[in-house]
Amino acid sequence: MSCKIRYILLFTIPALSLYTLFVIYPFGYSLFLSFFKWSGAGPKLFVGLDNFKSILFGRMSQEFINALLHNFYFFALNALCELGVAFLIAIVLASRIWGQRFFRTIVYLPNVISMVLVGFIWVMMLNPQWGLINQVLKAVGLKHLAQPWLGQPKTALTTVILVNVWRNIGFYILVFLAAIIGIPNDIFDAAYIDGAKNWRVIWKIIFPMTFSTFQTLLILIFIWSFNIFDVVYSLAGVQAGPVRSTDVLGTVFYRTAFGGLGSSGQDYGLGAAIVVLIFLMVIPLSMIYALMMDRRKRVE
Amino acid sequence: MKQLVFVVLCFALFFSLVSAKTVEIWSWRTQDAEVWQVVQKNLRAKGEDITIDFRAFIPTEYDAKLFLALQGGTGPDIAYIRRLPGGRTQALVEGKLIKPLDQAIDFSNFSESVQKNVTMDARLWGVPFAVQVCGIFYNEDIFKENKLSEPRTWDEMLEICKVLKAKGIDPFFCTAKEDWTLTMQHAMCGVSILGPAWIKRLTEGKVDFLDQDWIYLQTLLNDLKVYYQDGYMGNDTNDMNAAFAFGQAAMVFYGAWGYQTWKELNPDINVGYFMVPPDWEGDNAYAYIYMDGAFSLTSIAKNPTDAMKVLKYTATPEFGTIFTGITANIPAVNGAIMPDIPLLKEVMDAGANWASPYVYWVGSPFVVQQPSLYDGVLSPGMQAMYMGQITPTELAQRAQDALSQWYKPLMRKLGKIK
């Protein structure tokens, strides 16, 4: 037994060390920092729970809650578009259509482009005066729909989310495609012999048999939605404008910890407190969801 | 084996000698790369075997990167620092991450007002490099074609806007997506519309943000938005640079630093400048000027001797000549030979003769704490006002509520403290 423990330790210590160095230590240090006021230089001033008080009930509460609600909206719309649309496209790609291989390759292409480049491309496409989107709308007689997509609060966040969907949907399509291809053909054959129509096959066979994939992807989208930063940063900038309409917890953290342009409120402690709050929100929900999934599996 | 050790030692000695001559400089200004190449060339011509390793970072990330690097004992020999007073440079001084320079460098080529922006605890912490002048820049060809001249009052400016708009030209190109430009616009209009005397009273806590003059200024700005291009809320400074350089808009509220980019984009463009005109004929127009930043010696400099040689050079008119020749920015050092650019001379003249001594944006006491008048109030507030979400009065109330939390003269006026 002692020999086994020695081996277990021998094989787990390298991974555990890396995990400690890159996950546990940074988080522990963030937790430590969240109790201090620190501009990044000079001594750290212990402030107890003041940073959390300031974020939840103080001068930062409005900004924090605004960003938090945006994260929830991001999650909801992202989940709806990415899972819904990806599922439908995956069904099309799983069927025997012309150019199947070509389309399977091409749907993943946006995913390999870096987010900075995606931001650059879409900022140009969405330019109010000479962007392709507005130009096309004007060309097809829909001039009244042409607008500054990223320049008004009512459309900015939705536009950012849709760009995110465009960029990531390939991943979800491939995952669904793998799940659909994994369903034995006999089941489809039997259904069609029994006279089932396509929509019934989708609803009664494909959807139930890929439901666990939905669940897994939903959890991932939830976690990613609360860690979102790059797409907002590249499309709307660190100020997450206009009027903070694209602000998410990631950009609030960035501005607080590193300071926005012209900011004089640089405070790593406050930023660390935001990170701790994000962690506290994501972890329990993820765990509850994972437990629910586990329980469902056991029941099945 | 002995041979191998010898070769390794030789390499180590060689690399240590090479690295000892390298001076690493960190900045947020990418446009200065060529300046340092010329400085290196000139220093070498003077017999100083110095290699300058210049690295520029994204402006919004620069301070954080610098702080973390210096705190960890790494980082550059020379760092660009922001002006004083200001939280970021104050933190560098208080954290002993940069060194005072007044005993090692001759600051006689810098005016007292410029030196004030690098002074803290009666010590000088950096060599200032540029003075920025803000105002309205216009396309001279568009003005000539439409027989327009520089306005003397706000109403005359509105007349110009009407003429241009009637001819299908966007009078102003506004970059509301980058909210800091809206604060800059507010501040440069403020020095002329409100005037330095009013801003002095605001600074001393004798008037507050609910004063009718402040609200009136915001009303003027809000009314001006009909002369901005369609979809201006979605435009940033990159769009503006292209649109202005290629004559798609006649005027911009901006700073002299934009000239270099406009000329690069369109060498044929003729740019003129005027200070924001006052509301009443007979009142003076003022220019908003501020010291941009300075070069500082870090306390962890690996090569302090050569870094000091570079810093000494940056305090000379010769450096000023190089700097302004490449960037078309106004050098902070006196005695530099200016390039033959009429616009630059005009801007310099405005800065020298009509600089407002009191301001409420960069370089003012209103932006040194949070919530600051800059990114805490005016940047998001101006966007909200332009979109019709709040009125000029409500924006004034926001400023009052925010600044009364910490700005002592205002707190005293409102009876919050004695």
Interface residues (C-beta under 8 A of the other chain):
Chain A: S39 G40 A41 G42 P43 R59 V123 L126 N127 P128 Q129 N134 Q147 P148 W149 L150 G151 Q152 P153 A236 G237 V238 Q239 G241 P242 V243 R244 A257 F258 G259 G260 L261 G262 S263 S264 G265 Q266
Chain B: P59 T60 E61 D63 A64 F67 L68 L70 Q71 G86 G87 R88 A91 L92 E94 G95 K96 L97 A176 K177 E178 D179 W180 T183 Q229 D230 G231 Y232 M233 G234 N235 D236 D239 A243 Q248 V362 V367 V368 Q369 Q370 P371 S372 Y374 D375 G376 S379 P380 Q383 A384 M387 Q389 Q405
